[in-house]
Amino acid sequence: MMMRRWWWASPVALGAMLLVGGGPARGEDGPTGEAIREAMGRGLALVQKAADNYPDHRDCFSCHHQTLPAMAMAAADRAGAEIDRDLLAEIVGFSADSFTVHREQLEKGAGIGGSSMTVGYGLWTFLEGGRPPDALSDAMVGFLLKNQNDAGRWQSNSGRPPLEGSDLMCTTLAAYGIREFSPLLYRSLSKEAEEKAKAWLLEVEPADQEDRAAKLWGLWLLDADEEAIASARSAVLDAQRPDGGWAQLDGDAMASDAYATGQALTLLARTGFPTDDPGYCRGLGFLVDSQCEDGSWFVETRARGFQTPFDNGDPHGASSFISVAATSWAVSALAEALADSPPPP
């Protein structure tokens, strides 16, 4: 098992946590703890409703209605919010059932829609929901080991950005799942796979914000040297916009949005960056200011559609899937600023 590095609040951060249950009173250009907790709660209610409704319409696993809501719920729980624990267990159970019916394909290393990206998100769902390793996770790890290429990466093949458009995120999720779930039988192969993934991540140049966030997270998870992690963290921080947010794409291609901002902040926090830092506080301000009245955060889709549309009761119509994902990342980022306990690895 890799060494895990936790961030504990500094005396400065602790001194700022005065208003609301461990939340920052006010960072530089940042919202109050009360505003952060209120925004988190409204967003949490929406993602829980979205996740609860999803099985009524689809019986297949999804990263946007299982993994990311589970992540948001777990983060909110650490922040002291009341979450629907039965629903979290149902999300994990639904996800496990979705992979169980494809057990034969997992063992063959082929035939899974979305391939390694789907399996990586699936194992991450299990981690967020606290599901212990078992024969199913063994088969999922085996699938990933069969699909790593010689260069060390795992490839996204869906072409549906941002959630499923980054080989760096695919590689990070695959390596994360292997690291946490590898059975003893695969331990030697898993260690080799993790080292190859780390070597690839060290060399690859990110093309967009999803890539930058994934590189930082992956290098931290795989215990890269501090200089490499610091460089990857700087790349994320340097992409912050004057409005406090992050954009999915560089230049004028896209404006700041809650998906890129929530993801950047969450993964900064998870990799040891203090949530009382002025940059983090400006990001929180962007999220609080851009939340919709219904508790969601709107992000316009740029992924090609291939499924028959259905109404899950989520806001924003054709952009509902990415908006649920964005809301989940935003809730997680807000929760990290309020949490009394350190984030997971």
Residue pairs with C-beta under 8 A, 6 or more apart in sequence:
1 179
2 179
2 194
2 221
2 222
2 223
2 345
3 223
4 345
5 220
5 272
5 345
6 342
6 343
7 269
7 272
7 273
7 274
7 342
7 343
8 342
9 17
9 274
9 276
10 274
10 276
12 276
13 24
13 274
13 275
13 276
16 24
16 25
16 26
16 27
16 276
17 23
17 24
17 25
17 33
18 25
18 33
19 25
19 32
19 33
19 34
20 32
20 33
20 34
20 36
20 37
20 338
21 33
21 37
21 79
21 80
21 338
21 340
22 33
22 79
22 80
22 338
22 339
22 340
23 32
23 33
23 34
23 36
23 37
23 79
23 337
23 338
24 30
24 33
24 36
24 275
24 276
24 281
24 337
25 32
25 33
26 32
26 33
26 281
27 276
27 277
27 278
27 280
27 281
27 284
28 278
28 281
28 282
29 244
29 278
29 281
29 282
29 285
30 278
30 280
30 281
30 282
30 284
30 285
31 39
31 281
31 284
31 285
31 288
33 337
33 338
35 288
36 284
36 288
36 334
36 337
36 338
37 79
37 81
37 334
37 338
39 287
39 288
39 291
39 330
39 334
40 76
40 79
40 81
40 331
40 334
40 335
40 338
41 76
41 81
42 291
42 295
43 72
43 291
43 295
43 296
43 297
43 327
43 328
43 330
43 331
43 334
44 72
44 73
44 76
44 81
44 83
44 331
45 295
46 294
46 295
46 296
46 314
46 315
46 324
46 327
47 68
47 69
47 72
47 73
47 324
47 327
47 328
47 331
48 69
48 73
48 83
48 84
48 87
49 313
49 314
50 65
50 69
50 312
50 313
50 314
50 324
51 65
51 66
51 69
51 70
51 87
51 91
52 84
52 87
52 90
53 312
53 313
53 314
54 62
54 65
54 66
54 94
54 312
55 90
55 94
57 310
57 311
57 312
58 310
59 98
60 98
60 113
61 94
61 95
61 98
61 99
61 118
61 121
61 122
61 125
62 321
63 117
63 118
63 121
63 163
63 164
63 325
64 163
64 321
64 322
64 324
64 325
64 328
65 312
65 321
65 324
66 91
66 94
66 95
66 121
66 125
67 95
67 121
67 122
67 124
67 125
67 128
68 324
68 325
68 328
68 329
69 91
69 324
69 328
70 88
70 91
70 92
70 125
70 128
70 129
71 124
71 128
71 266
71 328
71 332
72 327
72 328
72 329
72 331
72 332
72 335
73 83
73 84
73 87
73 88
73 91
73 128
74 88
74 128
74 129
74 344
75 266
75 331
75 332
75 335
75 336
75 339
75 343
76 83
76 331
76 332
76 335
77 83
78 335
78 339
78 340
78 341
78 343
79 334
79 335
79 336
79 338
79 339
79 340
80 338
80 339
80 340
81 335
88 129
89 129
91 125
91 129
92 125
92 126
92 129
92 130
92 131
95 122
95 125
95 126
95 129
96 126
96 131
96 136
98 122
99 106
99 119
99 122
99 136
99 139
99 140
100 136
102 111
102 112
103 136
103 139
104 111
105 111
105 112
106 112
106 119
106 139
106 140
106 142
106 143
107 139
107 142
107 143
109 142
109 143
109 146
109 147
110 146
112 118
112 119
112 143
114 157
114 158
114 164
115 147
115 155
115 157
116 143
116 144
116 147
116 148
116 154
116 155
116 156
116 170
116 173
116 174
117 154
117 156
117 157
117 158
117 164
117 169
117 170
117 173
119 140
119 143
119 144
119 174
119 177
120 144
120 154
120 170
120 172
120 173
120 174
120 176
120 177
121 173
122 140
122 177
123 137
123 140
123 141
123 173
123 176
123 177
123 180
123 181
124 173
124 176
124 177
125 131
126 137
126 181
127 176
127 177
127 180
127 344
128 344
131 137
133 181
133 183
137 177
137 181
138 181
138 183
138 185
138 186
140 177
140 181
141 177
141 178
141 181
141 182
141 183
141 186
141 190
142 186
144 154
144 174
144 177
144 178
144 193
145 178
145 186
145 189
145 190
145 193
147 154
147 155
147 174
148 154
148 174
148 193
148 196
148 197
149 155
151 196
151 200
152 171
152 193
152 196
152 197
152 198
152 199
152 200
152 201
153 167
153 168
153 170
153 171
153 197
153 200
153 204
154 167
154 170
154 171
154 173
154 174
154 175
154 197
155 167
155 170
156 164
156 165
156 166
156 167
156 169
156 170
158 164
158 165
159 165
159 304
160 303
160 304
160 306
161 208
161 210
161 248
161 302
161 303
162 208
162 209
162 210
162 248
162 259
162 260
162 302
162 322
163 303
163 322
163 325
164 170
164 303
165 210
165 303
166 208
166 210
166 211
166 214
167 204
168 201
168 204
168 206
168 210
168 211
168 214
168 215
168 218
169 210
169 211
169 213
169 214
171 197
171 200
171 201
171 214
171 218
172 197
172 201
172 214
172 215
172 217
172 218
172 221
174 197
175 193
175 194
175 197
175 198
175 218
175 221
175 222
176 218
176 221
178 186
178 190
178 193
178 194
179 190
179 194
179 221
179 222
182 190
194 222
195 222
197 218
197 222
198 218
198 219
198 222
198 223
198 224
201 215
201 218
201 219
201 222
201 224
202 219
202 224
202 228
204 211
204 215
206 212
206 214
206 215
206 235
208 248
208 249
208 250
209 236
209 239
209 246
209 247
209 248
209 249
209 250
209 260
209 263
209 264
210 248
210 260
210 263
212 232
212 235
212 236
212 239
212 264
213 236
213 260
213 263
213 264
213 267
215 232
215 235
216 229
216 232
216 233
216 235
216 236
216 267
216 268
216 271
217 267
217 270
217 271
219 228
219 229
219 232
220 229
220 270
220 271
220 272
221 345
229 271
233 268
233 271
233 273
236 246
236 264
236 267
236 268
237 268
237 279
239 246
239 247
239 250
239 264
240 246
240 264
240 279
240 282
240 283
241 247
241 255
241 256
243 256
243 286
244 256
244 261
244 282
244 283
244 284
244 285
244 286
245 255
245 256
245 257
245 258
245 260
245 261
245 283
245 286
245 287
245 290
246 256
246 257
246 260
246 261
246 263
246 264
246 283
247 253
247 254
247 255
247 256
247 257
247 260
248 254
248 257
248 259
248 260
248 302
256 286
257 290
257 297
257 299
257 326
258 287
258 290
258 291
258 297
258 298
258 299
258 326
258 327
258 329
258 330
259 297
259 299
259 322
259 325
259 326
259 329
261 283
261 286
261 287
261 329
261 330
261 333
262 287
262 297
262 326
262 328
262 329
262 330
262 331
262 332
262 333
263 329
263 333
264 283
264 333
265 275
265 280
265 283
265 284
265 287
265 333
265 336
266 329
266 332
266 333
266 336
268 280
269 275
269 280
269 333
269 336
269 337
269 343
270 336
270 343
270 344
270 345
273 280
274 280
275 336
275 337
276 337
280 337
283 333
284 333
284 334
284 337
287 297
287 330
287 333
287 334
288 334
290 297
291 297
291 330
292 298
292 315
294 315
295 327
296 314
296 315
296 316
296 323
296 324
296 327
297 323
297 326
297 327
297 330
298 315
298 316
298 319
298 323
298 326
299 319
299 322
299 323
299 325
299 326
300 319
300 322
301 318
301 319
301 321
301 322
302 322
303 321
303 322
305 318
309 318
312 320
314 320
314 321
314 323
314 324
315 323
316 323
336 343
